[in-house]
Amino acid sequence: MAEADNRKARSHAWLALLAIAALAASLRLYGMTATSLWGDEAWSLAIASSSSVDQFTDTLLKTLNPPLYYMLLAAWIHVLGSSDVVLRSLSVVLGVGAVLTTYAAGSILGGRRAGLLCAAVMAVMPPAVYFSQEARMYPLVCLLSAAVMYFLVRLIKRKDLPAMVGATLAGAALVYTHYYGAAFFLGCLAVASVSIVFREGRQAPWKELTAVLFGFGLLCAPWVPYVFTQLHRALGEVTHLAAHPGVFHLFASVTRTFAYVPGMSPHALLAMLTAGGALVVLYAAPLARNHAAPDEREVSRHSFWLIVGFASLPLLITWGVSQVVGVWTGSRVLSITAAPMALLLGSAVACAPHRLLTGALGAVIIAQCAYGNCYMRAHPHREQWREAAALIDRFDRPNDVIVVTTGRGKVLPGLLDRYYSGQCAIYGLDRNLLDPAAVREFLSDVWPRGERLWLVLSHEKNSPVLNVIQRPEAACHALMSVKLRGIQLFLFEQPSETACRACQPVWDTPTRAGRAACRSPLAGRREHRFCPVARRPRRGIPPIAPRRDRRRRCRM
């Protein structure tokens, strides 16, 4: 009879897990292509679509990311294509897989009920849903971090060979996915080691723990030289990272579990109170309080400290390393805190001593996750490249020139070209080109007299190109200025060489009337303080890649 009841409970748990996985997939598929690809996803596409191993390695070394996710994405797009839906569908699959691995980690800590609730929290957690809708490695980080916790808890309980091999492989794969994975694995391994020592004392399986650590180091050692190469190439050019993070960044990592909101907003404070309440409930009521087996009761005494250690120690290690290195990547930290926070919240709901407390805590978590999902959908951080391309498509002319400011790798011109269907030439201007004379040289090469220039600025506040174009002696007119999310779009026009030569004799008379008489036919009745004449012919810049249309050129 007990065996039949156990089989029935197991089948019900699998049905509930299937429903949670369906919910997670639907949340991640809904609105997946509402926004266009953005700069980081353009990097993913550029690396994954490399035509050779050398090109793959060279492009990857310009970033600060390991290769595992890009290898998976390369195989994915090789089979299914490179459309926006295909690129982001891999993240959806990995996000659903993270929900399943979170169930495994929660169930081995506190039983099936705790596992289902942990999986439900991961399924609706706003950062997990949001990052599963873009072609980046963060869903894979969530999946592997949950797998690391599962195998380490299994190593504590069973000390078997599959747990050792699984923990080693999952930790190494996590490091090859994101460098924060090293801090997460070492922190979780330290927590598991301390838990085993306090539980078993001198009988602790030191050989198994040493074998896991040695295997992890052996698997990660081949990539260490490439890490230094990436730091040497890319770290000096990365400008969006916060140096020497403060305590505020630690609190933000906790509050942004429910939404990427400002650190001291009411929603952030409520999120902090919810996390604190979950800790109190988890401490007051052990996870496996209803288990009859004594060994299960013994494990449950360590469950609270395991979950707290998994959630806090890797974050503290990452924060400490960031203090030394001076690099903090903001929202990326959420990828290593998502699975531990899901374990904390789900386990707290599962072990609440009273039904009223269970319902209240669950309702607060559901309400915050619902608000966070709505907030992050209404305030996305991705640039609007599709909207910018549509605007250029609507108002462009055949001889217009498009210049996109870009950084390492020059992937942004290709991203605009992905959505642009016109015939204008697209050029990339390096954001590290800070010399105004060099910028003027570049513009004189690509921008003919009498034509219009579309300037696309994408988070490039240091480039002097806008000041060079708008200087008084350039005689350029701003016909359009549109501010999109993460992008500033300008349309400039300058007089033709004929108009400049016609105005040149007038400029020889230094009178106010003579200056007022010089008006360009392209600018209506606007006055010009100076109207230069092109002194040398324009040098053509050949395209670096073949185009579908011969009239269209693209300089990446």
N, C-alpha and C positions, 0 to 999 in steps of 0.2 A: 504493500500500500504506500509506504514511504517512497519507494522507488518510482511508482506511478505519479505521485505528487511532485516529486523532484523533476521528472521528465516533463510534466505539464508546466511547471514553473519555468523550466528552461525554454520550452517552446514559446511561452508568453513573452519571455525576455527577448528572444530573437525577433518576435513580431514587433515588439516595442522598439527595438533597435533599428529594424527595417523602417518603421515609421519615422524615427528620428533622422535616419539617413536621407529619407525622401524629403523631409522638411529642410534639412541642410542643403540638399541639392537644389530645391526650388528657390530658396532664399539666395543662393549664389547664382543661379541662372537668371533670375528676375533682374532686368535692367543691366545685364552684363555688357551690352554694347551701347548703353546710353551715352557714354563718353568715348571720345577717341583715344587712341594710344597716346601716351605721353613720353617724356624724355627717357625715363628709366626703362620703359617697355621697348623703346626704340633701340636701346642698348641690348636688351635681350634678343630682339630680332636680328640685330646686326651680328651678334656673336653666334647665335644658333644657325644663321643662314650662311656661315662661312663655307667657302668652296673647298678648302683644304685644311689639313691639321695645322699647318704653319700659320695660315690666316686666322684660324680659330684661336691659337695660342697668342698671337700678336695682338689681336683685338681684346682678348680677355685680360692680358697684362696691363691694359690701359685703365682697367677698372680696379675696384677693391673687393672683388667677389671671387669665390672659388668656382670650380668648373662643373660640379655635379648637376645642378639644375639646368645649365645650358646644354649639357650633353643630352639630358632627357628631352628638353625642348627641341633640340636639333632632330632627334629621332621622331618626335611627335609631328613636326611640320614636314619632315621628309615623307611621311606616310599620308598625312591628312591635308597638307597645304599650309599657307601662311596668312589666311584671312584673320580678321580681328576675332571672330568667334572661335576659330581653331586655336589661336594663340592663347586665349584666355580660358579655353575649356580645359586645358591641362591643369590650371590652377584650381578649377572647380573640382576635378577628380581628386587632386591632392587634398583639397579642403574637406571633402567628404571622407577621404581616408584618415585625415586627422581626427575627425569625429569618432571613427571606429577605433582608432588606437587609444583615444582618450577613454572610451568605454572599457577597453582592456585594462588600462592602468587603474581606473577607478574601481573596477570589479575585483581586481586582485588585492586592492587595499581594503575595501569595505563591503564586498559582495555585489550581487547583480543590481540591486536597487541603487546603490551609490554609483555604480558604473553607468547606469542609464541616465541618472540625473546629471552626472558629469558630462556625458555625451550630449545631453540636451542643452546644457549651458554652452558647450563649445559650438553646437549647431547654430545658436542664435546670438553668439557674442559678436558685437558690431565690428571690431577690428578683424576678427577671423573671417567674417562675411565679406568685408570690404576688400581685404587683401587677396581673397580668393577670386576676385573679379578683375585681376590684372596679371599680366604675364611677368610675374616676379617669383622669387624663390621662397617667399614667406609662408605660404601654405605647406611647402615641403619641410620648412623648419618646424612648424607646429606638429606635423606628423612625426618627424624623427625625435623631437623632444618628448612627446608622449611615449614613443617606443622606448627611449632611454629610461624613462621612469618605470615603465612596465618591467623591463628586463632587470633593472636594479632591484626592484621590490621582489621579483621572482628569485633573484640571486640570494636575497636575505632569507626568503622562506624555504627555498628548496636546495640551493647550492648545487644545481645541476649544470651539466655542460651546455645545453641549449641556452640557459640564461647567461652564461659567460660569453659564449659566442655572439649571442644577440646583442648584449650590452656593448661589446667591443665594436661590432659592425655598425650598430646604430650610432654610437658616438663618433666613429670615424666618418660615417656618411654625413652626420650633422656638421662636422667641421668642414667637410668638402662642399657643404651647401652654403654655410654662412660662418664667418669667423667668430661670431658670438657663440657659436656652438661649442667652441673649446671651453669657454667660461662656464657654459651650462653643464657640459658633461663632467668637467672636473669638480664643479660645485656639487652636483648630484652624487658623484662618486664619493666625495668627502662626507656628505650627509649619510649615505648608505654605510660607509665604513664606521662612522661614529655610532650609528644605530646598531650595527652588528656587535661592536665592542661592548656597548652598554647592555646588550641583550645576552651575549654569550661569554663575555669576559675573555679568558685565556683560550677558550675554544673557538674563537673567531676564525673564519676561513681566510687567513692571510694569504695563502697560496693562490686562492681563486681571485682575490682582489688584486694581488700583484700581477697575475697573469692578464687580467682585464686591462690594467694600466699599461703593462708592457706591450700588449697587442695593439692598444690604441695608439701609443707612441710610434710603434713600428709602421702602422698603416698611414699615419699622418706625416712621417718624416720626409717622404719624397716630395711633398709640396712646399716644404719650408723655404727652399731657395726662391721659389716663385713669389712667395709672400713678400720677401724683401725687395724683389724686383717691382712688384706692384706698389709698395710703399714709396720706393724711389721715384717711380714714374708719375703716379697719380695723386699722392697725398698733398703735394704742393699746389696742385691745381684745383682741389676740391674746396669750394668756398661755402657750401651750404651746411657744413658741420659745425656744431657748437664746441668750442674749446673749453676744457676744464669745467665740466658740469658741476653744478651745486646740488645741495640737498633737494632743491625744488624739482630737479629732473627725476629723482627717485620717487617723489610723491606723484609726479605727473605720470610715471610709468604705471602706477597703481590706479589712479583715477581714470586714465584713458583706456582701461579695460572695457569700459562700457561705451565710450565714445571718445573721439579725438577732439576734445573740447578744451577751452582755455583752462589753465591749471587751477584757478581760484574761483571758477564759476559755481553757482549753486549745484549744478548737476555733478561737478567734480567733487564737491564736498559730500554730497549724498553718496557718491560712489565710494569715497573713502570710509564713510560711516558704515556702509554695507559690508565692505571688506573687513572692517574691524568687528562688526557684529558676527560675521561668519566665523572669524577666529575665536570669539568668545564661545559661540555655540559648539564649535568643533572641540574646544578644550574642555567644555563642561560635560559633553556627552561623547564617549568613545564611538568610533565608527562602527565597530562590530559588537555592540553591547548585547545584541540578541543572539549571538552565536553561542552554541552550547559547548563547543570543543574548547578545552583549556588553552591549547596552543593558539587558537584563533583569538582568544581573549588576550593572550600575551602579545601577539602581533598588534592588536588594536591599541595597546598602550603606547606604542611607538608611531602609530599612524599620524597622530597630530604633528609630532615633531618631524616626521618625514615630509609631510605636505608643506609645513612651514619652511623647512629647509630647502625643499625643491623650489619654492616660490621666492625665497629671499636671498639665499647664498649666491646663486649664479648672478642675480641682479647686482648684489654688492661687489662681486668680483669684477663684473663688467664696469661698474661705476669706478672702482679703484684703478683698473687698467686705464680707463678714460682719463682719470686724473693725471696719470703719468704720461700717457701718450698725447693727451690733449685733443681727443677726437670723441665726439658723442653724436650718434646718428638718430636721435629723436625717436620717431615712430618705429624704427627698425627694432628697438628693444622690445616692442610689443610681441614680436614673433617668438621670443623665448619665454615670455611671461604668460602667454595666452593659455597654454596647456596646464601649467601649475595653478593659475587662477581658476580655471574651469574645475580642476580637482578640488580646490579649496571651497568654492561656492557650492558645487554639486554635493560634496561630502557633507558640508554643513547642513544643507537641506535634508539630506538623507538621514542624518543622525540627530536631528532636532528632537528633544525629549517629549514635546507635546505637539499635537496636530495643529493647534492654533499657531504656534511658533513656526512650524513647517510651512503652513499656508501663508503666513505673513512674510517670511523671508523669501519664499518662492515668488510671491506676488511682487515684492520690491525688485527682485532680480529681473523678472519678466518685464516689468514696467521700464526699468532702466535700459534693458537691452532693446526694447521696442523704440524708446526715445532715441537711443544711440544710433540705431539703424536708420531711422528717419533723418536724424541730424547729419550723419555722414553721407547719406544720399543727397541731401539738400546742399551740403557744403563739401563737394569733392575737391581734392587738391590737384587733380590732373589738368594739364593744360588743354585748351580748346583748339587743337590743331585742325580738327575737321571744320569747325566754324570759321577759322581763319582762312582755310582753303576755299570754303564756299563763298566767303566775302570777296576774295580775290577773283574767283571764277565769275562773279557777278559783274564786277566793274573793271576787269582788266582789258587791255588792248594788246594786239598781236606783238608789238615791239616793246612792251613793258619789260622791266627787269626786276627780279625778286632777289633780295639779299636777306639771308637768315643768319643772325649771330649764333654761333655755336661754340662748343668747347672741344674737349678731347674726343677724337674719333669722327667729329663732324657728322653725327647721325641725324641732327635735326633737319637739315635740308632734305634728306631722304624721307623723313617723316612727313614733312609738308608735301613733298612730291607724291606720297602715298595717297593723299586725299585730293590733290590738285589735278584737274583734268584739262587745264588750258594749255596754251602753246608758248608761254613765256619761259625765259631762261631762269634757272634757280641757281644761286651761288651761295656759298657758305663763307662767312667772315669770322675768322678766329677771334674769340673774345679776349685772348691773351695778347692781341695786337693793340697795344696801348699807345703807340706813337701816332699822333695825329697826321704826320706827314706820310707814314706808311698807309694809314687809312685812306687819305686822299689819293694816294697812288693806286690803291685797290679800286676805289670808286671811279677814278678816271679810266681804268682799264675795262670795267664792266658796264659803265653807265654812259651811253652815248648822249651827245647834246640833243636837246629837243625831245627827249623821251622821258617817260615817267619811271619812278623807282618805288617799289614796294619794299619797305623796311620792316622786318619782323624781329622784334626784340623779345627774347625769351629768358627772363630772369638774368639778363646780362646788364647789371648796373654799372660795371666798370668800363665797358666799351665806350670809347669817345666818338663812335660813328655818328650819333645824333648831334653832338656839338659841332662836328665837322660839317655836316650837311646844313645845319641851321646857322652857320656863321654868316655874318652880313655880306661878305664878299662873294659868297657862293651864289647869291641871287636865286635860291630855290624857294618854292612855294609849297607849303603843306596843304594839300587838298583834302586830306582825310586823316583822322586820328581816332582809332578805336582801341579801347582797352578791354581785352578778353581775360579770361581766367589764366593767369600765368603768362600771358602774351600781350605785347603792345604792338599794334599794327599801324604803320604810317604810310601815306602815299605822298610822294614828293614829285615836283615837276620843276625843270630848269629850262631857261631859254635856249633856243637853238643857236647854232653858230651864225646863221644869217641874221638873226635878230641881234646877236651880240655885235657883229660887225657893223650893223646899221646904227647901233647906239654908240659905237666907239668914237666917232668924230664929236658927238655931243659931249662926251666926257672930257674932251680936251679943253672945254671952256669951263673954268672952275667957278661958275656962277650958280646961284640957287635956282634961277630960271632954267639954266641948261640942264641941271640935274633933274629937275622936275619934268623936263621934256622927254626924258628917257623912260619909256614904258614898254614893257614886253607885250607882244600880242597874245602870249599864253597866259598872262596874269591879269588881263583886263586893265583896270586903271590903277593898279598897285605900283607905287614908286620903288625904285631900286637905288641903293647907294652905290652899287658897283655892278658892272656887267662885264665879266671877263670874256676873253676870247680864247678858245682852245688853241694852244700853240703847237701841239703835236698830234699826229693821228692816233686814233684809238687802237690799242693792241688787243687782238682777240685772244681769249682764253679758251682753249679747246676743252671739251667735256672729258671727264675721266671714265665715263661709262656710256655704252651705246644707248640710244634712245629709241623709243618706238616711232617717234616722228623726227625726221631730220631737222625740222625747224626748231626743235626744242632741245635745249642743252641744260645740263645740270652739273654744277661744280660742287662736289660734296665737301 
